[in-house]
Each structure stands twice: as structure tokens, then as C-alpha cells.
Amino acid sequence: MSGRIKPAAGQSSDVLNAAVGSADPQIEHPAAAVPATGATTFAIRGEYIQLDHLLKATGLVSSGGAAHAEVDQGRVRVDGKVESRKRAKLRPGQRVDYGGQSVLLVAVGAT
């Protein structure tokens, strides 16, 4: 496994163009990059992104409901620990692991 996130149907393979709407102005959709840690980076604008929004924006799940179900079932880890809060506020420097994929959050301009 390469460690890259596969874009959802209709998304560019170069840029993750999740359509999360104006409710998520903090999301930046960078080209997927794999740093030395083996995780794909995801740049965010602002202070944080909610866990359920991140899972959907990266294409790891198909909907917010699917994100909530995966968190409820204990399948999502943040910084190595199972995360039970669907709307946990994630900040640059944190790492999310789900389904064999890892996403490292970075601030805009840090990718």
C-alpha cells in the first residue's frame, strides 16, 4: 500500500476537491503528498477541522453519516488513540489513521 489517499469518484487525482460547502471554510484541498512519515498530508485553513469533515473531505468515507458510523465503531484513531468524538477538533500536527490510511494535518502553506 502506497499510503496515498484515493480520491472519491469525481475527484481529481492531483487535488482532493471535496465538496463540503461553505460550512467548512477552513479546508484547503492540497495535492496529496506523502511525507517521510508515510502519511498523506492534508492542509487546513484556520485553527481546526472536525474529524467527521476530514474523513469526508479526504474521501476516506462517502458521507458524514458514514464518518459518524466509523467513529462509533472505534475504527478511527487520532494520534494513535481510538477517537470516540465524531466532531473532535483536529489541529495541524495531528495524525488520523483509518482503514490502513494515515493523514497528517498541516497548516496552509506548510505542504
Rosetta blueprint (number, residue, H / E / L):
1 M L
2 S L
3 G L
4 R L
5 I L
6 K L
7 P L
8 A L
9 A L
10 G L
11 Q L
12 S L
13 S L
14 D L
15 V E
16 L L
17 N L
18 A L
19 A L
20 V L
21 G L
22 S L
23 A L
24 D L
25 P L
26 Q L
27 I E
28 E L
29 H L
30 P L
31 A E
32 A L
33 A L
34 V L
35 P L
36 A L
37 T L
38 G L
39 A L
40 T E
41 T E
42 F E
43 A E
44 I E
45 R L
46 G L
47 E L
48 Y L
49 I E
50 Q E
51 L H
52 D H
53 H H
54 L H
55 L H
56 K H
57 A H
58 T L
59 G L
60 L L
61 V L
62 S L
63 S L
64 G H
65 G H
66 A H
67 A H
68 H H
69 A H
70 E H
71 V H
72 D H
73 Q L
74 G L
75 R L
76 V E
77 R E
78 V E
79 D L
80 G L
81 K E
82 V E
83 E L
84 S L
85 R L
86 K L
87 R L
88 A L
89 K E
90 L E
91 R L
92 P L
93 G L
94 Q L
95 R E
96 V E
97 D E
98 Y E
99 G L
100 G L
101 Q E
102 S E
103 V E
104 L E
105 L E
106 V E
107 A E
108 V L
109 G L
110 A L
111 T L
